Amino acid sequence: MNYKKLLIQQQTFDGTNYRNVGPVIDTQASFNVVCQEFPFKYLPESKELVKRDWSDENGDDVYIPTDGLKFKAYDTDVKFLFVGTENNMHDQIVSFIKFIYGRNDGGSPLLAVYDEYTKIGRRGVIVDSISEDMYGYDDANNNAIAIFKVKFRVTDPVTDITLTI
């Protein structure tokens, strides 16, 4: 079975344009961290439509944009696994966390993320929080296996991107 990569690239956004910061990172190759679940939403909940409620008419007078419905940003809980040795588990998980928060050297907290398994990618992704129970690992195995969750905020829920290495 081939491993499907989770690819991440740091970005900046000036209000108009996204710009890439640094190379595309394969989380397994760089940090021994793989994605177990990334529940992207193909199309999330739509934003409330602008409407008027005229007292002398039935129903609502609804404005529907000519280019279609607009969608809300959303949060998603992503489950990650670390598979490596207990000796390097702490350093690599900390390095991964620093990277996704943009606290690496020259980094940015705004991310573009692409999951090869689902073939879905989004830009404008930021970390909201990391679970407190992240260092549960199986010490009966030669390889340390840690499981932790990261809550991401997807600020651009419709632009589909593809990252490659």
C-alpha positions in Angstrom: 0.0 0.0 0.0 1.4 3.4 -1.0 1.5 6.2 1.6 -0.6 9.2 0.5 1.2 12.4 1.4 -0.1 15.4 3.3 1.6 18.4 1.7 1.8 21.8 3.4 3.2 25.1 2.2 3.4 28.3 4.3 1.9 31.4 2.6 1.2 35.1 3.2 -1.9 37.0 2.1 -1.9 40.8 1.6 -5.6 41.1 1.2 -5.5 40.4 -2.5 -2.8 37.8 -3.3 -1.5 34.7 -1.7 2.3 34.3 -1.9 4.2 31.1 -1.1 6.8 31.1 1.7 9.4 28.4 1.5 9.1 24.9 -0.1 6.2 22.4 -0.1 6.7 20.1 2.9 5.8 16.4 3.0 4.9 16.0 6.7 6.2 12.4 6.8 9.5 13.1 5.2 10.1 16.2 7.2 8.7 15.3 10.7 7.6 11.6 10.6 4.1 12.9 11.0 1.3 11.4 8.9 -2.3 12.4 8.6 -4.8 9.8 9.7 -7.9 12.0 9.2 -8.4 15.3 7.4 -12.2 15.9 7.1 -12.2 18.5 4.4 -15.6 19.8 3.4 -16.0 19.9 -0.4 -18.5 22.7 0.0 -19.3 23.9 3.6 -22.3 25.6 4.9 -23.5 28.5 2.8 -23.7 32.1 4.1 -27.0 33.6 4.9 -28.5 35.3 2.0 -29.3 39.0 2.2 -33.1 39.4 2.4 -35.8 41.9 3.0 -39.1 41.0 4.7 -41.7 43.3 3.2 -44.8 43.5 5.4 -47.2 43.7 2.5 -45.7 40.7 0.6 -45.5 37.0 1.3 -42.2 35.3 2.1 -38.8 37.0 1.7 -37.2 39.2 -1.0 -33.9 37.3 -1.3 -30.8 38.5 -3.1 -28.8 35.7 -4.7 -25.4 36.7 -6.0 -25.0 36.3 -9.8 -21.9 34.1 -9.3 -23.7 31.8 -6.8 -23.9 31.1 -3.1 -21.1 32.2 -0.8 -19.7 29.8 1.8 -18.7 30.2 5.4 -15.2 29.5 6.7 -15.1 26.4 8.9 -13.1 24.5 11.6 -11.9 21.0 11.1 -10.3 18.6 13.6 -7.4 16.7 12.0 -5.9 13.6 13.5 -2.1 13.1 13.1 0.2 10.2 13.9 3.8 10.3 14.7 5.7 7.1 13.8 9.4 7.1 14.7 11.6 6.4 17.7 10.9 7.6 21.2 14.3 9.3 21.2 13.3 11.8 18.4 9.5 11.9 19.0 9.5 15.1 21.1 11.9 17.1 18.9 10.1 16.2 15.6 6.6 16.8 17.0 7.7 20.2 18.4 9.3 21.0 15.0 6.0 20.1 13.2 4.0 22.2 15.6 6.3 25.2 15.2 6.1 24.8 11.4 2.2 24.8 11.3 2.1 27.7 13.7 4.6 29.6 11.4 7.2 29.8 14.2 9.9 28.2 12.2 12.7 30.4 10.8 11.2 32.7 8.2 7.8 31.0 8.5 4.2 32.1 8.2 1.2 30.8 10.1 -1.0 30.9 7.0 -0.9 27.5 5.2 -1.9 25.8 2.0 -2.7 22.1 2.6 -3.2 19.3 0.1 -4.2 15.7 1.0 -3.2 13.2 -1.7 -5.7 10.7 -0.3 -8.8 12.8 -0.8 -7.2 14.9 -3.6 -8.5 18.0 -1.8 -6.4 21.1 -1.0 -7.2 24.4 0.5 -5.4 27.7 1.0 -5.9 30.2 3.9 -5.6 27.5 6.6 -4.5 28.4 10.1 -4.1 26.5 13.3 -6.7 27.2 15.9 -5.5 24.8 18.6 -3.7 21.5 19.4 -5.2 18.9 21.7 -3.7 18.6 25.2 -3.6 14.8 25.0 -1.0 14.6 22.2 1.7 12.5 23.8 -0.1 9.2 24.2 2.2 6.6 22.6 2.6 2.8 22.4 5.8 2.0 24.3 5.5 -1.7 23.7 6.6 -1.2 20.1 10.1 -0.3 19.0 8.6 2.6 17.1 6.9 5.3 19.1 3.4 6.0 17.9 1.9 9.3 19.1 -1.6 10.4 18.2 -2.6 14.1 18.4 -5.3 16.4 17.0 -5.0 19.8 15.5 -8.0 22.1 15.0 -7.6 24.1 11.8 -9.6 27.1 10.6 -10.2 27.0 6.8 -10.7 30.7 5.9 -10.9 30.1 2.1 -13.4 27.2 1.9 -13.9 27.0 -1.9 -10.6 27.6 -3.7 -9.2 24.1 -4.6 -5.4 23.9 -4.7 -3.0 21.2 -5.6 0.5 21.0 -4.1 3.3 18.8 -5.5 6.9 18.1 -4.5 
